[in-house]
Amino acid sequence: QSLEVGAAYLACFRRLFVGVGSGDLVSIALSTANSRQAVAAALVRLGNYTGALRTVEVGVADLGEYEAVHEGPMGMMGSGLRKVALQKIRGDALRRLGRPDESLAVYRGLLDAIELGTVSAPFGAEDDSQGMRLDLSNDIGAVLHDMGNYEQALASSKRALELCDRVRNGDSKRARIRGNMGNMLKGMGRFKEAMDSYEQALQILRSARTRNMESEGRVLMNMANLSFQRPGMLDDAEAAKMYREAGALARSNNDLYMLARASSALGFLEKSRGRFAAAETLFHESMSAFERIQDGVKDDDELLLSVFEHMQIGPYIGMMVLLRETGRAEEAVLMGDSSKSRALSKLLCGRRRGRLE
C-alpha cells in the first residue's frame, strides 16, 4: 500500500511540474524527493532492491534541483537530512543484495557527515538528526555483524542504544537495537545473553502503542532459531509457536522474505516431528513466497544469488527429502530434475566456487 501511495504522489507531482514558477518548484522538488523516499523504502520491503537503488538515485537528483534553485546554506539545510535518508535506503538495499562492504561505506560516510556537521538539521528538527545518528550506528552494527565482526558490531549497537533517550520513539528503536544485539551475542556464542536480549526486544515491541509487525516477527524468528543452535533453550512446541506467530505477522504485513523464512523453518520442524502433511503445506508456502520475490527481480542475477544464499534453498531441499521419506521417490526425482532446482544448484555452486577463487 505504501508503494501505491508513493507512486500516486509522484504522479501528482509530475503533473504539477508543468507551468509552475521557481518558488513552487522548490516545494515540489522536496515533496517529490520525500515520495521517492517512501517508494524506495517500500521497494526494499518488497524485495526489489535494484528498483530501490534506481529510485534513490532519482530522488537525490530531485534534491539537486532543489539545491540549484535554493542556493546557499538554507538550501543545503532543507535538503541535507532528506538526502541522508535517501542514501541510507541505498545502504539498506546494498546490504540485502549481499554487498556489505559497499553498504558499510555508505552508512559510515553518512554518519561522519552528520557528526562532523557537514549535514545539519533545520531549526527545530535537531531530533531528526539524532534519530538518524542512532539509525546509522545501529545499521553499521548490523552490517559488521553480517561480516562476522561481532565485537565491533556490539560496540556500535551500544552507541546506538545510548542515543535512544535523546529521540522521539526511543522505545521502538531500542527494541530494534536489542534485537540486533541478540544476533551479535549469538554469533559470539553468548546464547543466554542473546535470548535475554531478544526477550527484552519483544517485551518493548509488545508494550508499544503502535505495533511493528516486521520487527516483532524478526525477533520471534531469531528466538526460535536460537533453540536449534542451543538445544534446551526452548522446546519444540515453543519454537513452533514462535514460527507460526512470525508467519502470521508476515502475512499481515505482506513481508514475503519473512514469510518464506518462517514457513521453511516451521516446515523442517514439523517434518522432524513426523507431521508430514503440515510440513508439505509449509514448504509449498515458502516456495510460493520465494517465487513471488523472484518474479519482481528475475533479471537481477546478483540479487538472486544473494537471496538463494540467504534462503539456502531450504524449502526445495526440505520438500525433496520429505517426498523421499514418505515413499514418493518419483516426485522427489522430478522435483530435483526441474529447471528451477537445477538453476538453484548451479547458482549456489557458482557462488561457492567464486568465493574459493
The 8 nearest C-alpha neighbors of each residue, nearest first, counted from 0:
[[1, 3, 2, 4, 5, 41, 253, 6],
 [2, 0, 4, 3, 5, 41, 37, 38],
 [1, 3, 38, 5, 0, 41, 4, 6],
 [4, 2, 0, 6, 1, 5, 7, 38],
 [5, 3, 7, 1, 6, 2, 0, 8],
 [6, 4, 34, 2, 8, 38, 7, 3],
 [5, 7, 9, 3, 8, 4, 2, 10],
 [8, 6, 4, 10, 9, 5, 3, 11],
 [9, 7, 11, 5, 10, 6, 12, 4],
 [10, 8, 6, 12, 11, 7, 31, 13],
 [9, 11, 7, 13, 8, 12, 6, 14],
 [12, 10, 8, 14, 9, 13, 15, 7],
 [11, 13, 15, 9, 14, 10, 8, 16],
 [14, 12, 10, 16, 15, 11, 9, 17],
 [13, 15, 11, 12, 16, 17, 10, 9],
 [16, 14, 12, 17, 13, 11, 19, 18],
 [17, 15, 13, 14, 19, 18, 12, 24],
 [16, 18, 15, 14, 19, 13, 12, 20],
 [19, 17, 16, 20, 15, 14, 23, 24],
 [20, 18, 17, 16, 23, 24, 21, 15],
 [21, 19, 23, 22, 24, 18, 16, 25],
 [20, 22, 24, 23, 25, 19, 68, 26],
 [23, 21, 24, 25, 20, 26, 19, 68],
 [22, 24, 25, 26, 21, 20, 19, 27],
 [25, 23, 21, 27, 22, 26, 28, 20],
 [26, 24, 65, 28, 23, 22, 27, 29],
 [25, 27, 29, 23, 24, 28, 30, 22],
 [26, 28, 24, 30, 29, 25, 31, 23],
 [29, 27, 31, 25, 30, 26, 61, 65],
 [28, 30, 32, 26, 31, 27, 33, 25],
 [29, 31, 27, 33, 32, 28, 26, 34],
 [30, 32, 34, 28, 33, 29, 27, 9],
 [33, 31, 58, 35, 29, 34, 30, 61],
 [34, 32, 36, 30, 31, 35, 29, 37],
 [35, 33, 37, 31, 5, 36, 32, 38],
 [34, 36, 38, 32, 37, 33, 58, 39],
 [35, 37, 33, 39, 34, 38, 85, 40],
 [38, 36, 34, 40, 35, 39, 5, 41],
 [39, 37, 35, 41, 2, 5, 36, 40],
 [40, 38, 51, 42, 36, 41, 37, 54],
 [39, 41, 43, 37, 42, 38, 36, 88],
 [42, 40, 44, 38, 2, 43, 39, 37],
 [43, 41, 45, 39, 47, 44, 51, 40],
 [44, 42, 46, 40, 48, 41, 45, 47],
 [43, 45, 41, 42, 46, 40, 254, 47],
 [44, 46, 42, 43, 47, 41, 254, 255],
 [45, 47, 43, 44, 48, 292, 42, 256],
 [48, 46, 42, 50, 43, 45, 49, 296],
 [49, 47, 51, 92, 43, 50, 46, 52],
 [50, 48, 52, 51, 47, 53, 92, 299],
 [49, 51, 53, 48, 47, 52, 54, 42],
 [50, 52, 39, 48, 54, 49, 42, 53],
 [53, 51, 49, 55, 50, 54, 89, 48],
 [54, 52, 56, 50, 55, 51, 49, 57],
 [53, 55, 51, 57, 56, 52, 39, 58],
 [56, 54, 58, 52, 53, 57, 85, 59],
 [55, 57, 53, 59, 54, 58, 52, 60],
 [56, 58, 60, 54, 59, 55, 61, 53],
 [59, 57, 32, 55, 61, 60, 56, 35],
 [58, 60, 62, 56, 61, 57, 55, 82],
 [59, 61, 63, 57, 58, 62, 56, 64],
 [62, 60, 58, 64, 63, 59, 28, 32],
 [61, 63, 65, 59, 64, 60, 66, 78],
 [62, 64, 60, 66, 61, 65, 67, 59],
 [65, 63, 67, 61, 62, 66, 68, 60],
 [64, 66, 62, 68, 25, 63, 67, 28],
 [67, 65, 69, 63, 74, 68, 64, 70],
 [66, 68, 64, 65, 69, 70, 63, 74],
 [69, 67, 65, 66, 70, 64, 25, 21],
 [68, 70, 74, 66, 67, 65, 71, 25],
 [71, 69, 74, 66, 67, 68, 72, 73],
 [70, 72, 74, 73, 75, 69, 66, 76],
 [73, 71, 75, 74, 76, 70, 77, 69],
 [74, 72, 76, 75, 71, 77, 70, 69],
 [73, 75, 69, 66, 70, 77, 72, 76],
 [74, 76, 72, 78, 79, 73, 77, 66],
 [77, 75, 73, 79, 74, 78, 121, 72],
 [76, 78, 74, 75, 79, 73, 121, 80],
 [77, 79, 81, 75, 76, 80, 82, 62],
 [80, 78, 82, 76, 75, 81, 118, 77],
 [79, 81, 83, 82, 78, 84, 120, 118],
 [82, 80, 84, 78, 83, 79, 85, 33],
 [81, 83, 85, 79, 80, 84, 78, 86],
 [82, 84, 80, 86, 81, 85, 87, 79],
 [83, 85, 81, 87, 82, 86, 80, 88],
 [86, 84, 82, 88, 87, 83, 36, 55],
 [87, 85, 89, 83, 88, 84, 82, 90],
 [86, 88, 90, 84, 89, 85, 83, 91],
 [89, 87, 91, 90, 86, 85, 92, 40],
 [88, 90, 86, 92, 87, 91, 52, 93],
 [91, 89, 102, 87, 93, 88, 92, 105],
 [90, 92, 88, 94, 89, 93, 87, 95],
 [93, 91, 48, 95, 89, 94, 90, 43],
 [94, 92, 96, 90, 102, 98, 95, 91],
 [93, 95, 99, 91, 97, 96, 98, 102],
 [94, 96, 92, 97, 93, 91, 48, 98],
 [97, 95, 93, 302, 94, 98, 305, 92],
 [96, 98, 94, 95, 305, 99, 93, 302],
 [97, 99, 93, 94, 96, 101, 100, 102],
 [100, 98, 102, 94, 101, 103, 97, 142],
 [101, 99, 103, 102, 98, 104, 142, 94],
 [102, 100, 104, 103, 99, 98, 105, 93],
 [101, 103, 90, 99, 105, 93, 94, 104],
 [102, 104, 106, 100, 105, 101, 99, 107],
 [103, 105, 101, 107, 102, 106, 108, 100],
 [106, 104, 102, 108, 103, 107, 90, 109],
 [105, 107, 103, 109, 108, 104, 135, 110],
 [108, 106, 110, 104, 109, 105, 103, 111],
 [107, 109, 111, 105, 106, 110, 104, 112],
 [108, 110, 112, 106, 107, 111, 105, 83],
 [109, 111, 107, 113, 112, 108, 132, 114],
 [112, 110, 114, 108, 109, 113, 115, 107],
 [111, 113, 117, 109, 115, 110, 118, 114],
 [114, 112, 118, 116, 110, 111, 115, 117],
 [113, 115, 111, 116, 112, 110, 117, 132],
 [116, 114, 112, 113, 117, 111, 118, 110],
 [115, 117, 113, 118, 114, 119, 112, 111],
 [118, 116, 112, 115, 113, 119, 114, 111],
 [119, 117, 113, 116, 79, 112, 80, 120],
 [120, 118, 116, 76, 117, 113, 121, 79],
 [119, 121, 125, 124, 128, 76, 122, 80],
 [122, 120, 124, 76, 123, 77, 119, 125],
 [123, 121, 124, 120, 125, 76, 119, 77],
 [122, 124, 125, 121, 126, 120, 127, 128],
 [125, 123, 126, 121, 127, 122, 120, 128],
 [126, 124, 128, 127, 120, 123, 129, 122],
 [125, 127, 129, 124, 128, 166, 130, 167],
 [128, 126, 130, 125, 129, 124, 131, 120],
 [127, 129, 131, 125, 126, 130, 120, 132],
 [130, 128, 132, 126, 131, 127, 133, 166],
 [129, 131, 127, 133, 128, 132, 166, 126],
 [130, 132, 134, 128, 133, 129, 135, 127],
 [133, 131, 129, 135, 130, 134, 136, 110],
 [132, 134, 159, 130, 136, 131, 135, 162],
 [135, 133, 131, 137, 136, 132, 138, 130],
 [134, 136, 138, 132, 137, 133, 106, 139],
 [137, 135, 139, 133, 159, 138, 134, 155],
 [136, 138, 140, 156, 134, 135, 139, 159],
 [139, 137, 135, 141, 140, 136, 134, 142],
 [140, 138, 136, 142, 141, 137, 135, 143],
 [139, 141, 152, 155, 137, 143, 138, 156],
 [140, 142, 138, 144, 139, 143, 137, 145],
 [143, 141, 145, 144, 139, 140, 99, 138],
 [142, 144, 146, 152, 140, 148, 145, 141],
 [143, 145, 147, 141, 142, 149, 146, 152],
 [146, 144, 142, 143, 147, 141, 99, 148],
 [145, 147, 143, 144, 148, 142, 99, 149],
 [148, 146, 144, 145, 149, 143, 186, 152],
 [149, 147, 143, 144, 146, 151, 150, 152],
 [148, 150, 152, 144, 151, 147, 183, 153],
 [149, 151, 153, 152, 148, 154, 183, 187],
 [152, 150, 154, 153, 149, 148, 155, 143],
 [151, 153, 140, 149, 143, 155, 150, 144],
 [152, 154, 156, 150, 151, 155, 149, 157],
 [153, 155, 151, 157, 152, 156, 150, 158],
 [156, 154, 140, 158, 152, 157, 153, 136],
 [155, 157, 159, 137, 153, 158, 140, 154],
 [156, 158, 160, 154, 159, 155, 153, 161],
 [159, 157, 155, 161, 156, 160, 154, 162],
 [158, 160, 133, 156, 162, 157, 136, 161],
 [159, 161, 157, 162, 158, 163, 156, 173],
 [160, 162, 158, 159, 163, 157, 164, 165],
 [163, 161, 159, 160, 165, 164, 133, 158],
 [164, 162, 169, 160, 165, 161, 166, 173],
 [163, 165, 162, 166, 169, 161, 167, 160],
 [166, 164, 163, 162, 129, 167, 126, 169],
 [167, 165, 169, 126, 163, 164, 130, 168],
 [166, 168, 169, 165, 126, 130, 164, 163],
 [169, 167, 170, 171, 166, 172, 163, 173],
 [168, 170, 163, 172, 167, 166, 171, 164],
 [171, 169, 173, 172, 168, 174, 203, 163],
 [172, 170, 174, 173, 169, 168, 204, 175],
 [171, 173, 175, 169, 174, 170, 176, 168],
 [172, 174, 170, 176, 171, 175, 169, 177],
 [175, 173, 200, 177, 171, 172, 176, 203],
 [174, 176, 178, 172, 173, 177, 179, 171],
 [177, 175, 179, 173, 178, 174, 180, 172],
 [178, 176, 180, 174, 200, 179, 175, 196],
 [179, 177, 181, 175, 197, 176, 180, 200],
 [178, 180, 176, 182, 181, 177, 175, 183],
 [181, 179, 183, 177, 182, 178, 176, 184],
 [180, 182, 193, 196, 178, 184, 179, 183],
 [183, 181, 185, 179, 180, 184, 186, 193],
 [184, 182, 180, 186, 185, 181, 149, 144],
 [183, 185, 187, 193, 189, 181, 186, 182],
 [184, 186, 188, 182, 190, 187, 183, 193],
 [187, 185, 183, 184, 188, 182, 149, 189],
 [186, 188, 184, 185, 189, 183, 149, 190],
 [187, 189, 185, 186, 190, 184, 193, 183],
 [190, 188, 184, 185, 187, 192, 191, 193],
 [189, 191, 193, 185, 192, 188, 194, 184],
 [192, 190, 194, 193, 189, 195, 232, 185],
 [193, 191, 195, 190, 194, 189, 196, 184],
 [194, 192, 181, 190, 184, 196, 191, 185],
 [193, 195, 197, 191, 196, 192, 198, 190],
 [196, 194, 192, 198, 193, 197, 199, 191],
 [195, 197, 181, 193, 199, 194, 198, 177],
 [198, 196, 194, 200, 178, 199, 195, 181],
 [197, 199, 201, 195, 200, 196, 202, 194],
 [200, 198, 196, 202, 197, 201, 195, 203],
 [201, 199, 174, 197, 203, 177, 198, 202],
 [202, 200, 198, 204, 203, 199, 205, 197],
 [201, 203, 199, 205, 200, 204, 198, 206],
 [204, 202, 200, 206, 201, 205, 174, 199],
 [205, 203, 201, 207, 202, 206, 200, 174],
 [204, 206, 202, 207, 203, 201, 210, 215],
 [205, 207, 203, 204, 202, 208, 210, 201],
 [208, 206, 204, 209, 205, 210, 203, 171],
 [209, 207, 210, 206, 205, 204, 211, 171],
 [210, 208, 207, 211, 204, 206, 205, 171],
 [209, 211, 212, 207, 208, 204, 205, 215],
 [212, 210, 213, 214, 215, 209, 204, 171],
 [211, 213, 215, 214, 248, 210, 216, 252],
 [212, 214, 216, 215, 211, 217, 249, 252],
 [215, 213, 217, 216, 212, 211, 218, 175],
 [216, 214, 212, 218, 217, 213, 211, 219],
 [217, 215, 245, 219, 213, 214, 218, 212],
 [216, 218, 214, 220, 215, 219, 213, 221],
 [219, 217, 221, 215, 220, 216, 178, 197],
 [218, 220, 216, 222, 221, 241, 217, 245],
 [221, 219, 217, 223, 218, 222, 242, 224],
 [220, 222, 224, 218, 219, 223, 225, 217],
 [221, 223, 219, 225, 220, 224, 218, 194],
 [222, 224, 238, 220, 226, 225, 221, 241],
 [225, 223, 221, 226, 222, 227, 220, 228],
 [226, 224, 228, 222, 227, 223, 229, 221],
 [225, 227, 229, 233, 224, 232, 223, 230],
 [228, 226, 225, 229, 230, 224, 223, 233],
 [227, 229, 225, 226, 230, 224, 190, 185],
 [228, 230, 226, 227, 225, 232, 231, 190],
 [231, 229, 226, 227, 232, 228, 233, 234],
 [230, 232, 233, 229, 234, 226, 227, 235],
 [233, 231, 226, 230, 229, 234, 225, 191],
 [234, 232, 226, 231, 237, 238, 235, 230],
 [233, 235, 237, 236, 238, 231, 232, 226],
 [236, 234, 238, 237, 239, 233, 268, 226],
 [235, 237, 239, 238, 234, 240, 233, 241],
 [238, 236, 240, 234, 239, 235, 233, 241],
 [237, 239, 223, 235, 241, 240, 236, 233],
 [240, 238, 236, 242, 241, 237, 235, 243],
 [239, 241, 237, 243, 238, 242, 236, 244],
 [240, 242, 244, 238, 243, 239, 219, 223],
 [241, 243, 245, 239, 244, 240, 261, 265],
 [244, 242, 246, 240, 241, 245, 247, 239],
 [243, 245, 241, 247, 246, 242, 240, 248],
 [246, 244, 216, 242, 248, 243, 247, 219],
 [247, 245, 249, 243, 258, 261, 244, 248],
 [248, 246, 244, 250, 249, 245, 243, 251],
 [247, 249, 251, 245, 246, 250, 212, 216],
 [250, 248, 254, 246, 252, 258, 247, 251],
 [251, 249, 253, 247, 252, 248, 246, 254],
 [250, 252, 248, 249, 253, 247, 254, 212],
 [251, 253, 249, 254, 250, 248, 212, 213],
 [254, 252, 250, 251, 249, 255, 45, 258],
 [255, 253, 249, 252, 257, 256, 258, 250],
 [256, 254, 258, 288, 257, 253, 259, 249],
 [255, 257, 259, 258, 254, 260, 289, 288],
 [258, 256, 260, 259, 255, 254, 249, 261],
 [257, 259, 255, 261, 249, 246, 256, 260],
 [260, 258, 285, 256, 288, 262, 257, 261],
 [259, 261, 257, 263, 258, 262, 264, 256],
 [260, 262, 258, 264, 246, 263, 242, 259],
 [263, 261, 281, 265, 285, 259, 264, 260],
 [262, 264, 266, 260, 314, 282, 261, 285],
 [265, 263, 261, 267, 266, 262, 260, 268],
 [266, 264, 268, 262, 267, 263, 242, 269],
 [265, 267, 278, 263, 281, 269, 264, 268],
 [268, 266, 270, 264, 265, 269, 271, 263],
 [267, 269, 265, 271, 266, 270, 264, 272],
 [268, 270, 272, 266, 274, 278, 271, 267],
 [269, 271, 267, 273, 275, 272, 274, 278],
 [272, 270, 268, 269, 273, 267, 274, 275],
 [273, 271, 269, 270, 274, 268, 275, 235],
 [274, 272, 270, 271, 275, 269, 278, 276],
 [275, 273, 269, 270, 272, 277, 276, 278],
 [274, 276, 278, 270, 277, 273, 279, 269],
 [277, 275, 279, 278, 274, 280, 270, 281],
 [276, 278, 280, 275, 279, 274, 281, 269],
 [277, 279, 266, 275, 281, 269, 276, 270],
 [280, 278, 282, 276, 281, 277, 275, 283],
 [281, 279, 283, 277, 278, 282, 284, 276],
 [280, 282, 284, 262, 278, 266, 283, 279],
 [281, 283, 285, 314, 279, 284, 263, 280],
 [284, 282, 286, 280, 281, 285, 287, 279],
 [283, 285, 281, 287, 282, 286, 288, 280],
 [286, 284, 259, 282, 288, 262, 283, 287],
 [287, 285, 289, 283, 288, 284, 290, 282],
 [286, 288, 290, 284, 289, 285, 283, 291],
 [289, 287, 291, 285, 259, 255, 290, 286],
 [288, 290, 286, 292, 287, 291, 259, 285],
 [291, 289, 293, 287, 292, 288, 294, 286],
 [292, 290, 288, 294, 293, 289, 287, 295],
 [293, 291, 289, 290, 294, 295, 46, 288],
 [292, 294, 290, 296, 297, 295, 291, 289],
 [295, 293, 291, 297, 292, 296, 290, 289],
 [294, 296, 293, 292, 297, 47, 291, 46],
 [297, 295, 293, 299, 298, 294, 47, 292],
 [296, 298, 293, 294, 299, 295, 300, 303],
 [299, 297, 296, 300, 295, 303, 294, 302],
 [298, 300, 302, 296, 301, 297, 303, 49],
 [301, 299, 303, 302, 304, 298, 297, 296],
 [302, 300, 304, 303, 299, 305, 96, 97],
 [301, 303, 305, 96, 304, 300, 299, 306],
 [302, 304, 300, 306, 305, 301, 307, 299],
 [305, 303, 307, 301, 302, 306, 308, 300],
 [304, 306, 302, 308, 303, 97, 307, 96],
 [305, 307, 303, 309, 308, 304, 310, 302],
 [308, 306, 310, 304, 305, 309, 311, 303],
 [307, 309, 311, 305, 306, 310, 304, 347],
 [310, 308, 306, 311, 307, 305, 312, 304],
 [309, 311, 307, 312, 308, 306, 313, 260],
 [312, 310, 308, 313, 309, 307, 306, 347],
 [313, 311, 310, 315, 314, 307, 316, 343],
 [314, 312, 311, 316, 315, 317, 310, 263],
 [313, 315, 317, 282, 263, 316, 318, 312],
 [316, 314, 318, 317, 313, 312, 319, 286],
 [315, 317, 319, 313, 318, 314, 320, 312],
 [318, 316, 314, 320, 315, 319, 313, 321],
 [317, 319, 321, 315, 316, 320, 314, 322],
 [318, 320, 331, 322, 316, 321, 317, 323],
 [321, 319, 323, 317, 322, 318, 324, 316],
 [322, 320, 318, 324, 323, 319, 317, 325],
 [323, 321, 327, 319, 325, 331, 320, 324],
 [322, 324, 328, 320, 327, 326, 321, 325],
 [325, 323, 321, 322, 326, 320, 327, 328],
 [326, 324, 322, 323, 327, 321, 275, 328],
 [325, 327, 323, 324, 328, 322, 329, 321],
 [328, 326, 322, 323, 330, 329, 325, 331],
 [327, 329, 323, 331, 330, 326, 322, 332],
 [330, 328, 332, 331, 327, 333, 323, 322],
 [329, 331, 333, 332, 328, 327, 334, 322],
 [330, 332, 319, 328, 334, 329, 322, 333],
 [333, 331, 335, 329, 334, 330, 336, 328],
 [334, 332, 330, 336, 335, 331, 337, 329],
 [333, 335, 331, 337, 336, 332, 330, 319],
 [334, 336, 332, 333, 337, 340, 331, 341],
 [337, 335, 333, 334, 332, 338, 341, 340],
 [336, 338, 334, 340, 339, 335, 333, 341],
 [337, 339, 341, 340, 342, 336, 335, 343],
 [338, 340, 342, 337, 341, 343, 336, 335],
 [339, 341, 343, 342, 337, 338, 335, 344],
 [342, 340, 338, 344, 343, 339, 345, 337],
 [343, 341, 345, 339, 340, 344, 338, 346],
 [342, 344, 340, 346, 341, 345, 347, 339],
 [345, 343, 347, 341, 342, 346, 348, 340],
 [344, 346, 342, 348, 343, 347, 349, 341],
 [345, 347, 349, 343, 348, 344, 342, 350],
 [346, 348, 350, 344, 349, 345, 343, 351],
 [349, 347, 351, 345, 350, 346, 344, 352],
 [350, 348, 352, 346, 347, 351, 345, 353],
 [349, 351, 347, 353, 348, 352, 346, 354],
 [350, 352, 354, 348, 353, 349, 355, 347],
 [351, 353, 349, 355, 354, 350, 348, 356],
 [354, 352, 356, 350, 351, 355, 349, 348],
 [353, 355, 351, 352, 356, 350, 349, 348],
 [356, 354, 352, 353, 351, 350, 349, 348],
 [355, 353, 354, 352, 351, 350, 349, 348]]
